[in-house]
Amino acid sequence: MTIIEAILLSVITASTPLVIAACGELVAERSGVLNLGVEGMMVMGAVLAFIVTTSTGSPSLGILAGIASGALFSLLFGVLTLTLVANQVATGLALTILGLGVSGMLGESFVGQPGIKLMPIDIPILGDIPLIGPLLFRQDAIFYLSILLVLGVNWFLFKSRSGLKLRAVGDSHASAHALGVNVIRTRYLAVMFGGACAGLAGAQLSLVYTPQWVENMTAGRGWIALALVVFASWRPWRVVAGGYLFGAVSISQLHAQAFGIGVPSQFLSALPYVATIVVLVIISRNRRMTLINTPASLGKSFVPDR
């Protein structure tokens, strides 16, 4: 039971940043914006969360710094793609490269320093339930935020009037504009929300998953989060299922090495990314279902006066 509990706890910890980042990107893509800079925003959130937490001794301030850094980075993406109408794919890739470079520069003097771990919240009585207690009722605040985030995004997109407008912008920005919806403002807010989520996911990496700073510590998780959005068919609840599936694959390679399973370590390290490719190939085979769920205006620029 102890081994099972340890494995499940590590899966939850590994899956949480994927769920958070994918939920934020899902909202951005529902508005018609394809932001490939998730990796860059995550790594910026990780480094600034670690720096602020180490400097102040407050993980709460570190989390806020991570969220703010992701939102500001996404604002830069918004200015370039929504106001200056730059290509979204190229800008997102540039944002990732910029984030990896800036984070390495900012965190250079913090490499090797011990971090301050965000401690779990122990809910009395419920936390004492065997197996379930530690898994659900002795988790850190970011885990609970991820659950609330999924609930909130699902309600916002499919139950609120603002969510209906956002989905309308993603499906046909010209029609939404004709009906009086401010397309650019809606997309700015969606992009900044996605950036804030990516920054929070990065903060989880440097404050919970591995409380330290290592250059490029996101290790491709931003790209996995992007794949998760497609895997989930732009549905929040499917993001949770996909996030925990990919988290389990990531953790399995660590435990396989610990148990001495005779598989090359290089293959095990590549396993999460191989799984990502396999899932995308499987999804792409059902082109009809993909087209039905994909926002029709995804990746398309909009200029009101054209």
C-alpha positions in Angstrom: 0.0 0.0 0.0 2.9 2.4 0.8 4.4 1.8 -2.6 1.1 2.3 -4.4 0.4 5.5 -2.4 3.9 6.9 -3.3 3.4 6.1 -7.0 -0.1 7.7 -7.1 1.1 10.8 -5.2 4.0 11.3 -7.6 1.5 10.9 -10.6 -0.7 13.6 -9.1 2.3 15.9 -8.6 3.5 15.3 -12.2 0.1 15.7 -13.7 -1.0 18.9 -12.0 1.2 21.4 -14.1 0.0 19.7 -17.3 -3.6 20.1 -16.4 -3.2 23.7 -15.4 -1.2 24.7 -18.5 -3.5 22.8 -20.8 -6.7 24.4 -19.3 -5.2 27.9 -19.9 -4.3 27.1 -23.5 -7.7 25.5 -24.1 -9.4 28.9 -23.2 -7.0 30.7 -25.5 -7.6 28.3 -28.4 -11.3 28.4 -27.8 -11.1 32.2 -28.6 -9.2 31.3 -31.9 -5.7 32.1 -30.8 -3.0 29.4 -31.1 -0.2 30.2 -28.6 2.8 27.9 -29.0 4.7 29.8 -26.4 3.3 27.8 -23.4 6.8 26.3 -22.8 8.4 29.7 -22.6 5.7 31.1 -20.2 6.0 28.0 -18.0 9.7 28.3 -17.6 9.4 32.0 -16.9 6.8 31.2 -14.2 9.1 28.6 -12.7 12.2 30.8 -12.5 10.4 33.9 -11.1 8.4 31.8 -8.6 11.6 30.3 -7.4 13.5 33.6 -7.2 10.7 35.4 -5.4 10.1 32.6 -3.0 13.8 32.2 -2.2 14.2 36.0 -1.7 11.1 36.6 0.4 10.6 33.2 2.1 7.0 33.2 1.0 5.8 30.6 -1.5 2.5 32.5 -1.8 4.4 35.5 -3.3 6.3 33.1 -5.5 3.1 31.7 -6.9 1.8 35.2 -7.6 5.1 36.1 -9.3 4.8 33.0 -11.5 1.2 33.9 -12.5 2.2 37.5 -13.2 5.2 36.5 -15.3 3.1 34.2 -17.4 0.4 36.8 -17.9 2.9 39.5 -18.9 4.7 37.2 -21.3 1.4 36.3 -22.9 0.6 40.0 -23.1 3.7 40.4 -25.3 2.4 37.6 -27.5 -1.0 39.4 -27.7 0.5 42.7 -28.7 2.5 41.0 -31.5 -0.3 38.8 -32.8 -3.5 40.6 -32.0 -2.5 44.2 -32.4 0.4 44.0 -34.9 -1.1 40.9 -36.6 2.1 38.9 -36.6 1.9 35.2 -37.5 0.8 33.3 -34.4 2.8 30.2 -35.0 6.1 32.0 -35.5 5.5 34.4 -32.6 4.7 31.5 -30.3 7.9 29.7 -31.2 9.9 32.9 -30.7 8.2 33.4 -27.3 9.3 29.9 -26.2 12.9 30.5 -27.3 12.9 33.9 -25.6 11.5 32.4 -22.4 14.1 29.7 -22.3 16.9 32.2 -22.8 15.7 34.9 -20.3 14.9 32.3 -17.6 18.4 30.8 -18.0 19.9 34.3 -17.5 17.7 35.3 -14.5 18.2 32.0 -12.8 21.9 31.5 -13.4 22.9 32.6 -9.8 20.1 30.5 -8.3 21.2 27.1 -9.7 22.0 24.7 -7.0 20.3 26.7 -4.2 17.9 24.8 -2.0 14.3 25.9 -2.5 11.4 26.4 -0.2 8.7 23.7 -0.8 5.1 24.6 -0.8 3.7 22.5 2.0 0.6 20.4 1.7 -2.7 21.4 3.3 -3.7 18.6 5.8 -7.5 18.5 6.1 -8.4 17.0 9.5 -10.2 13.6 9.7 -10.4 13.4 5.9 -6.7 13.3 5.6 -6.5 10.2 7.8 -8.6 8.0 5.5 -6.3 5.2 4.2 -4.9 5.8 0.7 -7.7 8.3 -0.3 -6.8 10.7 2.5 -3.2 11.4 1.4 -4.1 11.5 -2.3 -7.0 14.0 -2.0 -6.9 15.7 1.4 -3.2 16.2 2.0 -2.2 18.1 -1.2 -0.7 21.5 -1.8 -2.8 24.5 -2.7 -1.9 24.4 -6.4 -3.4 20.9 -6.7 -6.7 22.2 -5.3 -6.4 25.3 -7.6 -6.1 22.9 -10.6 -9.4 21.2 -9.7 -11.1 24.6 -9.2 -9.7 25.7 -12.5 -11.1 22.8 -14.4 -14.5 23.4 -12.8 -14.4 27.1 -13.4 -13.3 26.8 -17.1 -16.0 24.2 -17.8 -18.7 26.4 -16.2 -17.4 29.6 -18.0 -17.2 28.0 -21.4 -20.5 26.2 -21.5 -22.7 27.8 -18.8 -22.0 31.6 -18.9 -22.8 34.3 -21.5 -19.2 35.4 -21.6 -18.1 31.9 -22.4 -20.6 31.7 -25.2 -19.2 34.9 -26.7 -15.7 33.6 -26.4 -16.6 30.4 -28.2 -18.4 32.4 -30.9 -15.2 34.4 -31.4 -13.2 31.2 -31.8 -15.8 29.7 -34.3 -16.3 32.8 -36.4 -14.6 36.0 -35.5 -16.3 37.9 -38.4 -19.8 36.9 -37.3 -19.1 37.7 -33.6 -17.8 41.1 -34.6 -20.9 41.7 -36.7 -23.0 40.9 -33.6 -21.1 43.5 -31.6 -18.6 41.3 -29.7 -15.2 42.9 -29.2 -13.1 40.2 -30.7 -9.7 41.7 -29.9 -10.5 42.4 -26.3 -11.9 38.9 -25.9 -8.8 37.3 -27.3 -6.5 39.5 -25.2 -8.2 38.3 -22.1 -8.2 34.7 -23.2 -4.5 34.8 -24.1 -3.6 36.5 -20.8 -5.6 33.9 -18.9 -3.7 31.1 -20.7 -0.4 32.8 -19.9 -1.3 33.1 -16.2 -2.2 29.4 -16.1 1.1 28.5 -17.8 3.0 30.7 -15.2 1.1 28.9 -12.4 2.1 25.5 -13.9 5.7 26.7 -13.9 5.5 27.8 -10.3 4.3 24.3 -9.4 7.4 22.8 -10.9 9.8 24.9 -8.9 7.9 25.0 -5.7 6.2 21.5 -5.5 7.5 19.0 -8.0 11.2 19.8 -7.6 11.7 22.7 -5.2 14.8 24.1 -6.9 15.8 25.9 -10.1 17.4 24.0 -12.9 17.7 25.6 -16.4 15.1 24.4 -18.8 13.3 22.5 -16.0 10.0 22.4 -17.9 11.7 19.8 -20.2 9.0 20.0 -22.9 6.0 20.0 -20.6 4.6 23.0 -22.4 4.5 21.1 -25.7 2.8 18.2 -23.9 0.2 20.6 -22.6 -0.4 21.8 -26.2 -0.9 18.3 -27.3 -3.3 17.7 -24.4 -5.6 20.4 -25.7 -6.0 18.5 -29.0 -6.2 15.2 -27.2 -9.0 16.6 -25.0 -10.9 17.9 -28.1 -11.0 21.3 -26.4 -13.1 19.9 -23.5 -11.9 20.7 -19.9 -12.9 17.4 -18.4 -10.9 15.5 -21.0 -7.9 17.6 -20.2 -7.9 16.1 -16.7 -8.0 12.6 -18.0 -5.3 13.3 -20.5 -3.2 15.2 -18.0 -3.2 12.3 -15.6 -2.6 9.8 -18.3 0.5 11.7 -19.5 1.6 12.2 -15.9 1.4 8.5 -15.2 3.5 7.8 -18.3 6.1 10.3 -17.1 6.3 8.8 -13.7 6.3 5.2 -14.9 9.8 5.7 -16.4 11.2 6.8 -13.1 9.7 3.9 -11.2 10.7 1.4 -13.9 14.3 2.5 -13.4 13.9 2.2 -9.6 12.6 -1.3 -9.9 15.5 -2.3 -12.1 13.4 -3.2 -15.2 15.7 -4.1 -18.0 14.8 -1.3 -20.4 17.3 1.3 -21.7 17.0 4.5 -19.6 17.1 6.6 -22.8 13.9 4.9 -24.1 12.2 5.4 -20.7 13.1 9.0 -20.7 11.7 9.4 -24.2 8.5 7.5 -23.3 6.3 10.6 -22.4 7.1 12.2 -25.7 6.6 9.0 -27.7 3.2 8.7 -26.0 2.4 12.3 -27.1 3.2 11.5 -30.7 1.3 8.3 -30.7 -1.8 10.0 -29.3 -1.7 12.8 -31.8 -1.4 10.3 -34.7 -4.4 8.3 -33.4 -6.4 11.5 -33.0 -5.5 12.8 -36.5 -6.8 9.6 -38.1 -10.4 10.6 -37.1 -10.3 13.8 -39.2 -14.1 14.3 -39.1 -14.2 14.4 -35.2 -11.2 16.7 -35.1 -12.8 19.2 -37.5 -16.1 19.2 -35.6 -14.4 20.1 -32.3 -11.7 22.4 -33.5 -12.5 26.2 -33.3 -13.0 27.3 -36.9 -11.0 30.5 -36.5 -8.1 28.9 -34.7 -4.8 30.6 -35.7 -6.5 33.1 -38.0 -5.8 36.8 -37.5 -8.6 39.3 -37.2 -8.4 43.0 -38.2 -11.8 44.8 -37.6 -11.4 47.3 -40.4 -10.8 44.7 -43.1 
